[in-house]
């Protein structure tokens, strides 16, 4: 087992990480706003990320980048001495958390292709690192009866007395329809056995701290039935049933007293009684914002509710914690303060400050001593930050569009600026106050950056989100154009020096800008963007099946691929290449499992045939999320050269 992972000498490992040395005493290096930006400081992955705190507060675990390699690191929180870790260069570490003071869970994923499996997928894995033995194991890896084409990264419970984890995983062989069973996994050796059998419709499980099953959630794509079953009485009891082609509730947690399930519906959280299915609420809700997520402990019991918006806010299950967070937020009024973790007695909190006050700065707050200690910035070499402003502008039909503007560091250079319109992906996502590596790099070069939360975005209530349904390439695109116009009118932006750039849906928006408002943009950059909507929906049907809820979701927010085919063709940039005036840069990862690279390759061919100025860069080994330092650096270098050629900042 250990030969599969890279063994290390702790002495050599420590030497390799001398740059980590100690945590920064100050947040940033000496300020020098006039220095040209260093591409590597922005383009490489964060130097420190996924920092987490042990339950007793004695250790920190994190991912540290050294050069272009990632290391998993455990440090003594008091002395900052490295006490464990391994070279994690082969793994895309997505998340880290302490299971106990001794054991740390590392969740990873890897692009995978398998014989007899259609297409490719991201295969997730859960590793456990033992701080005493310095060994790592892959959970479920040697378990018999598992379906080969799946991830093994989901943990829904932990029995501390028996040292057993509870993990949903698909059982069955190739050729049949697998079922999602619940496995009991020994922490000692990572092997699992079936704890409870699900069925072909099962999508989730809930257990208590002793491994007793509380509930099971099913969604039948063929029958369009969403059901929740409770087992607190010892027998299965149907407590929720709803006929729908798309799940309209998202069950995420168990209430702190263990009597209810908590689910998100729309922008609020409701409770469902485990006894009889009675629904009450909303129990958590705030106007003009969305529930960002529910944070739970290892057994999915509620810790807090996070709300979105320009900056995050929280409702803690321990209401006294609300006052603590409010106080910490008041220290950084122009930044986002994120609650990350705490010790088991809640005496120490780990937070992150991101925005005007920090480039993802991790800090520990000691509640007993009322002391705030700086740890490290995600980007410690970034010397200055472009000013972030949260604004709302009116679209042409009067709807208010919440947006983020980033301005160059030098306040003397904030008029008649070149602009990069940077619509986000999703599209049900949003931009907020926080350090954005790409926006900050552009700002450091001298550009203003507009990140509009166009209709269709989440984070700011149902009205904004739902008004984007069926509006791809239309009102959603008008919102981006209207944001540019508002900045021009305000005197910030030179209308002759505007480019549009985006990734995923933002890549579609960039191409739509070039196709449907060609007079507005001087250049277009699309990263993993969609160019052909009928082909995208066809790919989704091929991958998931035509009756799958994912297909229903896309057709709900874009359009019906059969009834509205002509409309979908008309809003597909690939069918309007003759309208492009601006040069185009296309960038796409070869291992993208979300937007197939063919969306960019076909767009490249179409633009070439139309005689347009287009460049296409493929990123070998890169996924949809720009997970590799080398490829992300290659991306930012390509963007840098393209902008210097077609829309120089000075």
Residue, then its C-alpha position, 0 to 999 in steps of 0.5 A: x500500500x505504501x509503495x503506491x504513495x510516495x514515502x518520505x524522509x521527514x528530514x528531507x521533507x522538512x528541508x524541501x519545505x523550508x520556504x514554509x518556515x514559519x507562518x507570516x507575521x505580517x499579511x503581505x510583503x512590502x508594498x510596491x504598487x509600481x512593480x509589474x506583476x509577477x505572473x507566477x505569483x498569480x498563475x500558480x495555485x495558492x501557496x497554502x490552501x485547505x488549512x484546517x485545525x485539529x479538535x484539540x487545537x494542537x495541530x494544523x493540516x494543509x496543502x502547501x505548494x512548493x514550486x509546482x508540486x503539492x505537499x500535504x503538511x501537518x504542523x504543530x500549531x504552537x511550535x510550527x514544526x512539521x510533524x508529518x505529511x507526504x508529497x501529494x503531487x499526484x493527487x488533486x486534493x479537494x478538501x482536508x479535515x480532522x476526523x480526530x486528533x490522530x486521523x486526517x481525511x484527505x478528499x481527492x479526485x482524478x480524471x479517469x477513463x475505464x473500458x466499457x464505461x462511456x466517456x470519462x469521469x472524475x474519480x473521487x477517493x478518501x484517504x486517511x492519514x494517521x499522524x502517529x504511524x505516518x501512514x496513509x490508506x485509501x478508504x474502501x479501496x480493497x472492498x469486494x463487490x463495489x462497482x468499478x466506475x465510481x468515486x469513493x470519497x463520500x463519508x456520512x458518519x463516524x463511530x468514534x467508539x468502534x473506529x468505523x466510518x460510514x460511506x455510501x458507495x455503489x455495489x454491483x458489476x459492469x453491465x447492470x444498474x448499481x445500487x447505492x449501499x451504505x458501507x461500514x469501513x474500518x479505520x484501521x485497514x480501510x476495508x468495508x462491508x455492507x452496513x445497509x442495502x439501498x436500491x437503484x434510486x438511493x442517493x444518500x444516507x444519514x446515520x447517528x454517531x453510533x452508526x444507527x441509520x436515521x434516514x435514506x433518500x431516493x430519487x427515481x429518474x424514470x418514475x420522477x419520484x423523490x422520496x425520503x424514508x426514516x428508520x428511527x423507529x427501527x422500521x422504514x417509514x416513508x416520510x416524504x414523497x413528491x413527483x418531480x423530474x428535478x429534485x426541488x429539495x436538497x436534504x443536507x443535514x440532521x438538526x442539532x437535536x437529532x429529531x429533524x432533517x434539514x433541507x434547502x428549498x429555493x433560498x431557505x432551509x426547512x425542517x422535516x420531522x424524522x418521526x412523521x415527515x412534518x415540514x416546518x419553516x423556513x427555519x433559516x432564511x434571509x432576504x435578498x440572499x441565498x443559503x450558501x451551504x450547511x456546515x455539519x460535523x462528520x455525522x451531518x449534524x448542523x454546525x452552521x448555515x452560511x448565507x451568500x451575497x457580497x460577503x458571507x454571513x452565518x447562523x450558528x447552531x450555538x447562537x452565542x457564536x453569532x456575536x463572535x462572528x459579528x465582532x470578527x467581521x467588524x474588524x474587516x469591513x471591506x473583506x469577506x470573513x469566512x468561518x473555517x473550523x474550530x476546536x472541539x471546545x470552540x475556544x479557538x476559531x480558524x477563519x479566513x479573510x479575503x478581499x481588500x484586507x487579505x489575499x486569503x489570509x488564515x487567522x486563529x482567534x483565541x476566544x478566551x484571550x481575545x487574541x487574533x493571530x495571523x497564520x498565512x496568506x494563500x498568496x504571500x508574495x502578492x504585494x498589493x491588492x486592487x480595490x474591490x467595490x460591491x455595486x448594483x447597476x440597473x439593467x436596461x429593463x430596470x433590474x438591479x444587477x449586483x456586481x464586483x468591480x476591481x480597480x487598479x492599485x494606483x488610485x491615480x490611474x482609475x479613469x478612462x481605463x481598459x476594462x475586462x468584463x469577467x462573467x462567472x461560470x455556473x451560471x447558478x454561481x456568483x462573484x463576491x468580495x474576495x481575492x480572485x487570482x485572475x481579477x487581481x492579476x488583471x488589476x495589477x496590469x492596469x485593467x479595471x475588472x467587471x464581475x457582474x452577477x447577471x440574472x441567472x446568478x445565485x447568491x442574491x435571492x430567487x428573483x435574480x436567479x429565476x429571471x435567467x431561465x431561458x435567457x442564455x444569450x439574451x437578457x443574461x448577456x444584456x446584463x453584462x453589456x449593461x454593466x460595461x455601459x454603466x462603467x463607461x458612463x461613470x467615467x471609469x472605462x474607455x469604451x474603445x478598450x473593452x475585452x470580455x473573458x470567462x470560463x465555463x458559462x463565462x466562456x459561453x458569455x464571452x463567445x456570445x459577447x463576440x457574436x451578439x454584441x461585436x461592436x462592444x468588445x476589442x477581444x474575446x477570451x473563452x476558457x472551457x466555454x460552451x459554443x453549441x447549445x444543442x450539442x451540449x444538451x445532446x452530450x448530456x443526454x448521451x452521458x446521463x440518459x435522456x430522462x435524467x434530472x441533470x438533463x431536465x435541469x439544463x433544459x429548464x434553465x436553457x431551453x427544451x432541446x426538441x421544442x426550442x431547437x431553433x432558438x437554441x441554435x440562434x443563441x449558440x455562438x458557433x452559428x454566428x461566427x460571421x458576426x465576430x469582429x474581435x480576435x478570439x482566444x480559446x483555451x480548454x483542458x483536455x481532461x474536462x469532464x464538464x464541458x467537452x473540449x469539442x465545444x472549443x475545437x469546433x468553435x475554432x474550426x468554425x471561426x477559422x472557416x469564417x476567416x476570423x482571427x482565432x487562437x486555440x490552446x489546449x491544456x494537457x492533463x487539465x480538468x474543468x477547474x484548472x487544478x494544476x499549477x503548470x497548466x494554470x500558469x500556461x493559461x495566464x501566460x497565454x492571456x497575458x500575451x493575448x491582451x498585450x497584443x490586442x488590448x494593452x493596458x498602457 
